[in-house]
Structures are given as structure tokens and as C-alpha cells.
Amino acid sequence: MASLALTPSSCSLGFHSLTSRSLKLTPRSTSTRLHSSNSNSNSLTQTNNLTVRNQNFLTNPSLKFKRLTVQASASAGAAVAPAPEQKPQQPWQGAALKPLIASIATGLILWFVPVPSGVSKNAWQLLAIFLATIVGIIAQPLPLGAVALLGLGASVLTKTLTFSAAFSAFGDPIPWLIALAFFFARGFIKTGLGNRIAYQFVKLFGSSSLGLGYSLVFSEALLAPAIPSVSARAGGIFLPIVKSLCLACGSNTGDGTEHKLGSWLMLTCFQTSVISSSMFLTAMAANPLSATLTLNTINRPIAWMDWAKAAIVPGLVSLIVVPLLLYIIYPPTVKSSPDAPKLAQEKLEKMGPMSTNEKIMGGTLLLTVGLWVFGGRLNVDPVTAAILGLSILLVTGVVTWKECLAESVAWDTLTWFAALIAMAGYLNKYGLITWFSQTVVKFVGGLGLSWQLSFGILVLLYFYSHYFFASGAAHIGAMFTAFLSVASALGCPPYFVAMVLAFFSNLMGGLTHYGIGSAPVFYGANYVPLAKWWGYGFLVSIVNIIIWLGVGGVWWKFIGLW
């Protein structure tokens, strides 16, 4: 349209071009418009008529300009106008709506339930927000940190907690200890020191399938106190090693060779990862939450060395028994693995001698763990030791601050950890835990059982309720304080109960494929069917309970825990 109106010459060129296009695309209308009323006119007549029309236009172009221009432009537009492109619909980036609704509904229902006698309104409202947060952490409509932040926001918005109370736990040293330990884990994985240690164990003990399993089990246990994320140990270090060893032995997924080695090895590494997590205060991210709640409830902390001393004997027995038990009831068809030490040796040769960064990482690790063990005598608390170790890594460049900022799991853990500590702490301060303990004491105490039997009932309830939790931290935050309070009120030794509940908060993660951070890592390798995963998980849980309450009970009596 615009080109036709610029100059006479451009009008003439535009006319011829567009008319030809019009004739080609709409011959019926063009034929009628060019003078012939007979639909059977031949091509010569059409050509003569076109010539006449052109001459008339040249004689008096103003008569036909508008009509022809509009008609030609319409025809051209119909021919060349592209169809409007539809933009692809962007996927929803917000919260998963069904889990979010379930979380909110839980809080609203409890919020409007009449407040029981003996419970303050603030305590009941905080319980509603707290349980809604726990449901959100289980269902995960958003990442854990975001869910916890929403819970804190709701508590402040409803005036249930003041801002300073809601965010008070961000000044607690325990969440920061875990965040700092995540930064350590980054350096451990980045330098390759973790892989080097694991390959050394495989090289020494991996000539048979059972020996290979034990080499991986004890190398993971050795790394456990230094890497607080069981997910990081499983996914960042051991899953790649286990998969490569399985492939070297001809055990793959989807071709019927899973049972050669992979099924047993994956299940063994998973079940023992929950054991090693229970052996050290810094072996699982939520363990310090148990220690903090113990301090808040019975006013006695669980020190790093106390935890390790109490867990070392039953932990070692479980690490020996569980792989052997699985080897008997779920055996690999390949009983020997002569290629495993060779593969480990090849990996070590490829890695070469220890790099400078590995040596710095190893020395810093020894210093930090040493301070965690003997810090009480030197008046150095665990957080100070971790800050010292991280400072060395930052100054030497083994870990950069940019990498620390990018360690999103550390900051996410810090957020939800602090949020749960704050809410659980104020539930206790508002008197709700005392009321709950008294209620349960009346019920269980009315059964007329000894404190040992009452404790056994509480422990089993605590352990197997983990089927309803996808997070150890959520389970601890929801039930640890209440069960510790109830058991103490029934005459059980409080510190003994706290220790057992803390250990079981890890062991119960072996029940399902979602109960602890290492579960989805090893289950996702697809070597073990879901039914077998759950079935063997339940069986191993019985074995672990017997070992920890049996062998552990004798050991705890010996060291004066009860």
C-alpha cells in the first residue's frame, strides 16, 4: 500500500505487479471486472480488456487508483500475510498447588479447632502453623527453606510470634555449624580427596563382592563425620564409584544383570549410610537439631564426643551385620570381583599423586575433626573449629567464597533448620509440650507398665511413624521433643532417651525410598525394585533395633548412660 503511493513510476510498477498477482490468485473476480460478462471468454479477450483497462488508467489514473490499490493490496495481503505465531505456554514456576493446599488446609483446620483446656491460644495457633509447615516440608510444594520461611511469615503475620522470636534461631550456632560443614563437603568433593580415600579402600578390600561391599561401607563411615550431608556422600562420592564398579563386573540395569552385583551393592550402601549417619553428630544435617532440642527440653546438651562414644559400638556391629545379612538373603550372583581392585588402582594412577589442594584439604580436615573431638578441653566450640577450618580453605583458595554462595543446599538447610528450631522452641516455651506430655503420661501411665516397656512402646511409635515423613528433620521437629518429654515423665533416664531417639532418627530413614537423603540417590539407580526396597528396609529396621537396643543397651549401661 505504501509503495503504491510514493511516485507515479512506483504506482505504475506496483499496479502491473499487483494486477498480475490478482489475476493469478482470483481469476473469477478479475475476469468479471475486466469487461467480459461471458464466463467462457478466451484468453485473448482477457488480454485485450486488460490493455484497455491499463490505457484508461494511464489516461485518468485518479479514477481507478483507490479502487485498484485497495483491491490489489487486499489480494496481496491475503497471499503473503503469515499466520500469527502462538507463543509456547510457559510452565508454572510457582508452588505445587495440591501440596500447598494440603499444607494450608492442615493449618486452617487446626486453627479453628477449639483450644483444649490447659493450652494457651498462642500455643495452639503456633501448633497449627507448625504442623502446616511440617506438612509442607513433607509434601514439598516449594523447597524446604521456602516452606519454612512461609511458616515463619505466617507466625509473624498472625502475631503468634514476634519477628525477633520467629527468627531467633538464626543466631543459634547449630544451624551455622551444618552450613559450614556443607562448605567443607564442597572442598572435599572438589579436590577429589573423597574419591581417593574410597578408591584406597576398594583397592585393599575389594577382591570379593563381600569385601568390596565392606570397603565401601567403611570408607563411607570414615567420611561421615566430615561430610554432614548424607546426600552429598551418597550422590557426590559413592554412587559414581558403585556404578562404575557394577559396570566393571558386568552388572547393569535393564538387561537382567542387576543381580550380578548391583542390586546387593546398592541396597547395602544405602542401608549402611543410615547407620553411619547415626554414629556422629556431624554425619547428618538434622542431627544437631536433635542435640538442640535435647538441650531445650532437659537442659543438657549432647556433645560431639558423647554422641560418638555412645554410638560407636552398636554402629560398628550394625555395619558388620547388615551387609552380611543382605548378602545372605539378597545375594549377588557374582561372589568375587577381581576387577574392582584393578579398577580402583587404575583410578588412583589416573589421579596421580596428591595435589596441593588435596593435602591442604586433608590437613584442614584433620585439624577440624581434632578440634571437634578435643575442643572441649581447649575451650573451642564446634562452630569456632569449623570457622577456623573454612578460613584456611578460603585463604588458600581450596574453596572460594563464590562457591560457598553457590552452595544452595547449605543456605536452604540453614533456613529450614533455624525455622524449625525457633517454632519447636516456642511450642515448648508456650507450654504445649508440657500439656502433651502430661496427657500421654496419663494414658501410657495408666497401662501400669514399667518404664522399660513404656519406653519400648514410645520408641517403636517414633521409629515406624517415619513412613509418613520424607525428611528426618521434619520428623525430629514434629515428634522428638514430645516423645523425650513423655518418656522422661514416665521415669525413663532423660539423657538415655534423648540419645536413643537421636540415633533412631537416622536409622528409621532406611524404611523407604524417600526417608533420608541417600534413599532417592541409591534407589534412583534402578537396581532394586520398589517392593524389595521396602521389604528389605523393614527387615533391616528390625535387625537395627535389636542391635542398638540389645548390644547398644549393654554398652550404654557400661558407660553409665543409664
C-alpha positions in Angstrom: 0.0 0.0 0.0 2.7 2.4 0.9 4.8 1.6 -2.2 1.9 2.4 -4.5 1.5 5.9 -3.1 5.1 7.1 -3.3 5.6 8.2 -7.0 3.9 7.8 -10.4 6.5 5.4 -11.5 6.2 3.4 -8.4 2.4 3.4 -8.8 2.8 2.1 -12.4 5.1 -0.7 -11.3 3.0 -1.5 -8.3 -0.1 -1.7 -10.5 1.3 -4.1 -13.0 2.8 -6.3 -10.3 -0.3 -6.4 -8.1 -2.7 -6.8 -11.0 -0.8 -9.8 -12.3 -0.9 -11.3 -8.8 -4.6 -10.5 -8.6 -5.3 -12.3 -11.9 -3.3 -15.3 -10.8 -5.0 -15.6 -7.5 -8.6 -14.5 -8.2 -9.3 -15.1 -11.9 -13.0 -15.2 -11.5 -13.3 -11.7 -10.0 -10.6 -10.3 -12.4 -12.4 -11.6 -15.4 -15.7 -10.1 -14.4 -14.0 -6.8 -13.5 -12.2 -6.6 -16.9 -15.2 -6.2 -19.1 -16.3 -9.6 -20.2 -19.7 -10.7 -18.9 -19.3 -14.1 -20.5 -17.7 -16.6 -18.1 -16.3 -18.6 -21.1 -14.2 -15.7 -22.5 -10.9 -16.8 -24.1 -7.5 -15.6 -23.0 -7.2 -13.2 -25.9 -10.3 -11.2 -24.8 -9.0 -11.1 -21.3 -5.7 -9.7 -22.6 -7.4 -7.0 -24.7 -9.5 -6.0 -21.8 -6.5 -5.7 -19.6 -4.9 -3.5 -22.2 -7.9 -1.2 -22.3 -8.0 -1.0 -18.5 -4.4 0.0 -18.5 -4.9 2.7 -21.1 -7.9 4.1 -19.1 -5.8 4.1 -16.0 -3.0 6.0 -17.8 -5.5 8.5 -19.2 -7.2 9.2 -15.9 -5.4 7.3 -13.1 -7.2 9.1 -10.3 -10.5 7.4 -11.3 -9.2 4.0 -10.6 -6.3 4.4 -8.2 -8.0 3.9 -4.9 -10.2 1.0 -6.1 -7.3 -0.8 -7.7 -4.9 -0.2 -4.9 -7.2 -1.4 -2.2 -8.2 -4.4 -4.3 -4.6 -5.3 -5.1 -3.4 -4.8 -1.6 -6.2 -7.0 -0.3 -5.2 -9.7 -2.7 -1.5 -9.4 -1.9 -2.2 -9.3 1.8 -4.3 -12.5 1.6 -1.4 -14.1 -0.3 1.6 -13.3 1.8 0.3 -12.5 5.4 1.8 -15.1 7.7 -0.3 -16.8 10.3 0.2 -15.3 13.7 2.7 -17.4 15.7 1.5 -18.8 19.0 4.0 -18.4 21.8 4.6 -21.6 23.7 2.9 -21.6 27.1 5.4 -21.1 29.9 5.3 -23.9 32.6 4.1 -22.9 36.0 7.1 -21.8 38.1 5.4 -21.4 41.4 4.4 -23.8 44.2 2.9 -27.2 43.5 -0.7 -26.4 44.2 -2.1 -29.7 45.7 0.7 -30.0 48.3 0.3 -26.3 49.1 -3.4 -26.6 49.6 -2.9 -29.6 51.8 -0.4 -27.7 53.9 -2.6 -24.6 54.3 -5.7 -26.8 54.9 -3.9 -28.6 57.8 -3.1 -25.3 59.5 -6.6 -23.8 59.0 -8.4 -26.9 60.3 -6.3 -27.0 63.4 -6.5 -23.2 63.8 -10.3 -23.3 64.1 -10.5 -26.4 66.3 -11.5 -25.4 69.9 -8.5 -24.8 72.1 -8.2 -27.7 74.6 -8.3 -27.0 78.3 -4.8 -26.2 79.6 -3.4 -24.9 76.4 -3.0 -21.2 75.6 -4.4 -19.6 72.4 -0.9 -18.6 71.2 0.4 -22.2 71.8 -2.5 -23.7 69.8 -2.1 -21.2 66.9 1.6 -21.8 66.8 0.9 -25.6 66.7 -1.4 -25.1 63.7 1.3 -23.1 61.9 4.0 -25.6 62.9 2.1 -28.6 61.7 1.2 -26.8 58.5 4.9 -26.2 58.0 5.7 -29.9 58.7 3.1 -31.0 56.1 4.7 -28.6 53.7 8.1 -30.0 54.4 6.8 -33.5 53.8 4.7 -32.7 50.7 7.2 -30.0 49.4 5.1 -27.6 47.4 8.3 -25.5 47.5 11.9 -26.2 48.6 12.3 -26.8 52.3 13.8 -23.3 53.0 10.9 -21.6 51.2 8.3 -23.6 53.1 9.9 -22.8 56.4 10.1 -19.1 55.6 6.4 -19.2 54.8 5.8 -20.7 58.2 7.8 -18.0 59.9 6.0 -15.4 57.9 2.6 -16.8 59.0 3.6 -16.8 62.6 4.7 -13.2 62.5 1.6 -12.1 60.4 -0.8 -13.6 62.8 1.0 -12.1 65.8 1.6 -15.6 67.1 5.4 -14.8 67.4 7.2 -11.6 67.3 9.7 -11.1 64.5 12.7 -11.4 66.9 11.2 -14.6 68.3 10.4 -16.1 64.9 14.0 -15.5 63.6 15.8 -16.0 66.9 17.3 -19.4 65.9 19.3 -17.8 63.1 21.6 -16.7 65.9 21.9 -20.3 67.1 25.3 -21.8 66.4 24.0 -25.3 65.4 22.5 -24.3 62.0 25.6 -22.4 61.2 27.7 -25.5 62.1 25.8 -27.5 59.5 26.1 -24.8 56.8 29.8 -24.5 57.4 30.2 -28.3 57.2 28.5 -28.2 53.7 31.2 -25.8 52.6 33.7 -28.4 53.9 32.0 -31.0 51.8 32.3 -28.8 48.7 36.1 -28.7 49.2 36.3 -32.5 49.9 34.5 -33.3 46.6 36.1 -30.6 44.6 39.7 -31.6 45.4 39.0 -35.3 44.8 40.2 -36.3 48.3 36.9 -38.2 49.0 37.3 -40.3 45.8 40.9 -41.0 46.7 40.0 -42.4 50.1 37.2 -44.5 48.7 39.4 -46.0 46.0 42.1 -46.8 48.5 39.6 -48.9 50.5 38.4 -50.7 47.3 42.0 -51.4 46.3 42.7 -53.0 49.7 39.4 -54.9 50.3 37.6 -55.3 47.0 38.7 -58.7 45.7 35.4 -60.3 46.6 31.9 -58.9 46.4 31.5 -59.0 50.2 34.9 -57.4 50.7 34.0 -54.8 48.1 30.9 -54.0 50.0 32.7 -53.7 53.3 35.3 -51.5 51.7 32.7 -49.1 50.5 30.8 -49.3 53.8 33.7 -48.4 56.0 35.1 -45.8 53.7 31.7 -44.1 53.8 31.6 -44.3 57.6 35.1 -42.8 57.7 34.0 -39.8 55.7 30.7 -39.4 57.7 31.9 -37.1 60.5 33.4 -34.8 58.0 30.6 -34.6 55.4 27.3 -33.8 57.2 25.2 -34.3 54.1 24.3 -38.0 53.6 23.1 -36.9 50.2 26.5 -35.4 49.3 28.3 -38.5 50.4 25.9 -40.8 48.5 25.5 -38.8 45.4 28.7 -36.9 45.1 31.2 -39.6 46.1 29.9 -43.2 46.4 27.2 -43.5 43.8 29.6 -42.8 40.9 32.1 -45.3 42.4 29.4 -48.0 42.9 28.0 -47.6 39.4 31.4 -47.8 37.8 32.3 -50.9 39.8 29.0 -52.6 38.9 29.6 -52.0 35.2 33.1 -53.3 35.5 31.6 -56.5 36.9 29.0 -56.8 34.1 26.0 -55.7 36.3 23.8 -53.1 34.5 20.2 -52.0 34.7 17.5 -53.1 32.2 19.3 -56.1 30.8 18.7 -58.7 33.5 22.2 -58.4 35.0 21.2 -56.3 38.0 21.6 -59.2 40.4 25.2 -59.9 39.4 26.4 -57.3 41.9 24.4 -54.0 41.6 21.2 -54.9 43.5 23.0 -56.1 46.6 25.7 -53.4 46.5 23.2 -50.5 46.0 21.0 -51.7 48.8 23.9 -52.4 51.1 25.5 -49.0 50.6 22.1 -47.3 51.2 21.2 -49.3 54.4 24.7 -48.7 55.9 24.6 -45.0 55.0 21.8 -44.5 57.6 23.9 -46.4 60.2 27.0 -44.2 59.6 24.7 -41.1 59.8 23.6 -42.2 63.2 27.2 -42.6 64.5 28.3 -39.0 64.6 26.7 -35.7 65.5 28.0 -34.1 62.2 27.2 -37.1 60.0 23.7 -36.0 59.1 22.3 -32.5 58.7 19.4 -32.9 61.2 21.5 -34.5 64.0 22.3 -31.1 65.5 18.6 -30.5 65.6 18.2 -33.5 68.0 21.0 -32.1 70.1 19.5 -28.6 70.3 16.0 -30.0 71.2 17.6 -32.1 73.9 19.2 -29.0 75.4 15.9 -27.1 75.2 13.9 -30.0 76.8 16.2 -31.4 79.5 18.7 -28.6 79.7 21.7 -30.9 78.9 23.5 -30.8 75.5 24.7 -33.8 73.5 28.4 -33.2 72.9 30.1 -34.4 69.8 32.3 -36.9 71.7 29.4 -38.1 73.9 27.4 -38.9 70.7 30.3 -40.7 69.1 31.2 -42.7 72.2 27.6 -43.9 72.7 27.1 -44.8 69.0 30.4 -46.4 68.1 29.8 -50.0 69.4 26.3 -50.6 68.2 27.2 -48.7 65.0 30.2 -50.9 64.2 28.1 -54.1 65.0 25.4 -52.9 62.5 28.0 -52.0 59.9 29.3 -55.6 60.1 25.9 -57.4 60.4 23.7 -55.6 57.9 25.9 -56.2 54.7 26.4 -59.9 55.7 22.6 -60.3 56.3 21.8 -58.8 52.9 24.5 -60.9 51.3 22.6 -64.0 52.7 19.0 -63.0 51.9 19.6 -60.9 48.8 22.9 -62.3 47.4 24.8 -61.2 44.3 25.3 -63.8 41.7 28.9 -62.6 41.3 30.6 -63.7 44.5 34.1 -62.4 43.6 35.1 -59.1 42.0 38.7 -59.4 40.9 38.3 -56.4 38.6 37.4 -54.0 41.4 40.9 -53.6 42.9 42.3 -53.2 39.4 39.8 -50.6 38.6 40.5 -48.7 41.8 44.2 -48.9 41.1 43.6 -47.5 37.6 41.6 -44.7 39.0 44.3 -43.9 41.6 47.0 -43.9 38.9 44.9 -41.6 36.8 44.5 -39.3 39.7 48.3 -39.3 40.3 49.9 -38.1 43.5 48.0 -36.0 45.9 47.7 -32.4 44.8 48.5 -29.4 46.9 44.8 -28.7 47.4 44.2 -32.3 48.5 46.9 -32.0 51.1 45.6 -28.7 52.4 42.1 -30.2 52.5 43.3 -33.3 54.3 45.3 -31.3 56.9 42.4 -28.9 57.4 40.0 -31.8 57.9 42.3 -33.4 60.5 42.6 -30.1 62.3 38.8 -29.5 62.4 37.8 -33.0 63.4 40.5 -32.9 66.0 39.0 -29.8 67.4 35.6 -31.3 67.3 36.9 -34.2 69.3 39.1 -32.4 71.8 37.7 -28.9 71.6 36.0 -29.2 75.0 39.4 -29.4 76.7 40.7 -26.4 74.7 37.6 -24.4 75.2 37.0 -24.3 71.4 33.4 -25.0 70.4 32.5 -26.9 67.2 31.3 -23.8 65.3 34.6 -22.0 66.0 36.5 -25.0 64.9 34.5 -25.1 61.6 35.0 -21.4 61.0 38.8 -21.8 61.5 38.8 -24.7 59.0 36.8 -22.8 56.4 39.0 -19.8 56.9 42.0 -21.9 56.0 40.3 -23.3 52.9 39.2 -19.8 51.8 42.7 -18.2 52.3 44.4 -21.0 50.4 41.8 -21.0 47.6 40.8 -24.6 48.0 37.3 -23.3 48.3 36.2 -19.9 47.1 33.6 -17.7 48.6 31.7 -17.7 45.3 31.5 -21.5 45.6 30.2 -21.1 49.2 27.5 -18.7 47.9 26.5 -21.2 45.2 26.1 -24.0 47.8 22.4 -23.6 47.8 21.8 -26.7 49.9 23.8 -25.1 52.8 21.7 -21.9 52.8 18.5 -23.9 52.3 19.4 -26.1 55.3 20.3 -23.1 57.4 16.9 -21.6 56.7 14.6 -24.5 57.4 16.8 -25.7 60.3 16.6 -22.4 62.1 12.9 -22.1 61.4 12.1 -25.5 62.9 14.3 -24.8 65.9 12.5 -21.5 66.6 9.0 -22.8 66.3 9.7 -26.0 68.2 11.4 -24.0 70.9 8.4 -21.7 71.4 6.0 -24.5 71.4 7.9 -25.7 74.5 8.0 -22.1 76.0 4.3 -21.7 75.5 3.7 -24.9 77.5 2.3 -27.1 74.7 4.9 -29.8 75.1 4.2 -29.9 78.8 0.5 -30.3 78.2 1.1 -33.0 75.6 3.5 -34.9 77.9 1.0 -34.8 80.7 -1.8 -36.1 78.5 0.3 -39.0 77.2 1.7 -39.8 80.6 -1.9 -40.2 81.9 -2.6 -42.6 79.0 0.6 -44.7 79.0 1.0 -44.5 82.8 -2.5 -45.9 83.2 -1.3 -49.0 81.5 0.7 -49.9 84.6 3.9 -50.8 82.6 7.5 -50.4 83.8 9.5 -47.5 82.3 11.4 -50.0 80.1 8.2 -51.3 78.5 6.8 -47.8 78.2 10.0 -46.6 76.6 9.9 -49.5 74.2 6.3 -48.6 73.1 7.3 -44.9 72.6 10.5 -45.9 70.6 8.6 -48.1 68.2 5.9 -45.5 67.7 8.6 -42.9 67.0 10.5 -45.2 64.6 7.7 -46.6 62.4 5.8 -43.3 62.2 8.6 -42.3 59.8 6.7 -43.9 56.9 4.7 -40.7 56.9 7.8 -38.5 56.7 10.0 -37.7 53.8 12.5 -35.8 55.9 14.4 -36.7 59.1 14.4 -33.1 60.1 10.6 -32.8 59.8 10.2 -36.0 61.9 12.6 -34.7 64.5 11.0 -31.3 64.6 7.5 -32.7 64.9 8.0 -35.5 67.5 11.4 -35.5 69.2 10.6 -33.0 71.9 7.2 -34.5 72.7 8.5 -38.1 73.0 11.5 -37.1 75.0 9.2 -35.2 77.4 6.8 -38.1 77.7 9.5 -40.7 78.3 11.2 -38.5 80.9 7.8 -38.0 82.7 7.3 -41.8 82.8 10.6 -42.3 84.7 12.9 -43.1 81.8 16.5 -41.6 82.1 16.2 -38.4 80.1 19.7 -38.3 78.6 19.4 -42.0 77.6 16.1 -41.4 75.9 17.5 -38.4 74.0 20.4 -40.4 72.7 18.3 -43.3 71.6 15.8 -41.1 69.8 18.7 -39.2 68.1 20.2 -42.5 66.9 16.8 -43.8 65.7 16.1 -40.5 63.9 18.7 -41.8 61.4 18.1 -45.5 61.4 14.4 -45.1 60.5 15.5 -43.5 57.2 16.2 -47.0 55.9 12.5 -47.9 55.8 11.6 -46.3 52.5 13.0 -44.8 49.3 12.3 -41.3 50.4 13.0 -41.3 54.2 16.6 -39.9 54.1 18.8 -38.0 51.7 20.7 -41.1 50.4 17.5 -43.0 49.7 16.5 -41.4 46.4 20.1 -41.4 45.3 20.7 -45.2 45.5 17.1 -46.1 44.7 17.2 -43.9 41.6 20.0 -46.1 40.1 17.1 -48.6 39.4 18.9 -51.7 40.5 16.3 -52.7 43.2 12.5 -52.9 42.7 10.4 -50.8 45.0 8.7 -53.7 46.7 12.1 -55.3 47.6 13.4 -51.9 48.7 10.6 -51.5 51.2 10.5 -55.2 52.2 14.3 -55.4 53.0 14.1 -51.9 54.6 11.6 -53.2 57.1 13.6 -56.3 57.8 16.8 -54.4 58.3 15.0 -52.0 60.6 14.1 -54.9 62.9 17.7 -56.0 62.9 19.0 -52.5 63.7 16.5 -52.0 66.6 17.6 -55.3 68.1 21.3 -54.4 67.8 21.0 -50.9 69.0 18.7 -51.7 72.0 20.4 -55.0 72.7 24.1 -54.6 72.2 23.8 -50.8 72.5 21.9 -51.2 75.7 24.7 -53.2 77.3 27.3 -50.7 76.1 25.3 -47.7 77.3 25.0 -49.4 80.7 28.7 -49.9 80.8 29.5 -46.3 80.0 26.9 -45.1 82.5 24.3 -43.7 80.1 21.5 -45.3 82.1 
